[in-house]
Amino acid sequence: MTGSDEGASGAGAGGRLRAVLAPRRMAGLAIALGVALICVLGFANVQVLKSLESGLNDRLRVLFSPLTERQDPRISVITITEETLALFPYRSPVDRAHLAEVIDLLGSAGVKGFALDILIDQPTEPEKDARLIEAIRAFPGKVVLAYADERAGMLPRQMDYMNWFRAQADAVPGSAVLDYDPDGVVRRFDNYMTGEILGMSAAMLAAAGVEGDFQKRGIVDWRRETADHAEAFQKIQSQVLLNPALPRQMFSGWFGDRFVFIGADLPQTDRHATSLLVDPGLTEFKGYAGVLVHAHVLSQLLDGRVVANWSVDRRSGMAVTVAMALLGAAIGISSIGLHWRGLAVLGAGVGYLGLALVLAGVWSGPYLPLGPGLAALALSFGLGGAAEAFFSVQEKAFIRQAFSHYLEPAMVDRLARDRSSLRLGGERREISFIFTDVAGFTDMSEKLEPEELAALLNAYFDGMSDIIAAHDGSIDKFIGDAVVALFGALTTEADHALNAVLCAVAMDAFAEDFRRSHAHLGMGVTRIGVHSGAASVGNFGGRKRFDYTAMGDAMNTAARLESINKALGTRVTVSEAARRAAAGFADAARPLPPLRPVGRVMLKGKAEPVQVWNHDPVASQALREGYAAALALIGQDPAAALVAFEALAAEDGPGQGDPLVALHLTRLHAGRTDDRIA
């Protein structure tokens, strides 16, 4: 069975095979790009998927980010709480005299910047309103007052009063409006969300005269709690500051050179869902105070921290998603076993998740797109696997079609299942062999025209090939008129010896019928040898061209068995090794054909004689029994053996004209008194 490193049919078939394989790579690329595009667009536009990715990203950025080393020493938050409101005669608006007292205190504490995150959108008691205006005007720096417009639900009269109050107080507007994602969660900030008016944190920096190229908009880089569970920022209730027992000089140590916010920290007012709410430590809260959101943004602007979030960065996210899709498609469309592909894609998914956690926990970004990346990996793997199955069917069909005229069908099936069968090398295995040869073929070939000879041989080989295939054998090669067949070589079969013996009997019957039908062309007897033994089976030859065959002494023995038929006058010889192995698997459904012992034959190249058996379909039961009895006498009583063989060979004897009877008579007359045949 001839093969090459690209296929058994030479460069042409190899080129066609490469043409079949090329679409596999193109399909993998198309699958990866298509899946990546679907995942990116799906997670960006389908709200369910978008919310899923946002939630995963929140957990990645919050739960796996490192804890804050200490509270931010640059920012303080003064809160209006339920305890604060309990001191006033009414809950809303917040008592402005109280706010004025706190502002007076902060003005003397040397704060760096101050923002009031409470909307002053309606009048209260005139004296208290005037008192607050006076406190803001007297503050040593510009005060930032919370601003909102109609997009936040403000009515025209509210906006009019808010603008009038700010003008009277000579304050700076700072937008208190927060940027919500479609799922209602605050994850981003936009310092220009309300047009010309800066966001509250940016306005505070501008009012304090802090210069810098501050980020205009982006993702909030939330500061987590400290290792000792303290909040990220100093937070004090406003009524605590007005306790007469506290010396006023201590406030400069608390707030000196800090940015200070005043805002509500109430359970039902100015509460917002943020990424921080995925932190189990904050589950008791129904939302996050708006003033604290502004504090986080201010801290981020001061540090110049920019969140590298590839989950929302279309370009980077697309690149990562394409890479994961390519990886998934490559694994799915590869030709390795399905369980290995499953383990590979599982490992890739775990590795990607691990990388995302390391980037988040150790380097605080970039944050990888978990949903699109893992979805692209899984989806492209599934589609790649489907494409692999489709192309495998096509390739196997191509291989069978292209190679079936050159190789044994069993070998074609093996190549279709596993292309690694084309590698050089062999393995040692117990198999069986058949060698055949046509007597007088050379003389016949000289007499026939080439076309006649080719037609004759093709018809002969067709019949012999069908018989070999019917007995689970494989054709190793045709050598002129000879056929070499292997059993148990391409596929492991325990009953290979029985198959070989039964095949030899069927081949003998076909060959005899074929000889009689073509006797007028000079077709001779077909001689057959059968043997079983260990041999090296595999691809042997050079890198460019090789044969799938068997090599070893057992192969040579089978050839010698075929050749001794000429000397013995027989057509089919079987070694003792083949007979014994075949007998072990014979049963009522497939009985062992009748075989006669020939004797221990010295084959060419062998140091020890080989016990040989013969199959002769025309030998009668009487001949077989008489022959066996006579052969057994040779070593015990040669004279009696001679008498027995002469009786068989007599004109009316059952062995008259039998070649084996004639052989042993000749040997006995020559004085040979054993069964060892030279």
Summary of the structure (lengths in Angstrom):
residues: 678
radius of gyration: 48.5
end to end distance: 34.2
largest distance: 152.7
contacts: 2256
relative contact order: 0.09
helix: 51%
strand: 18%
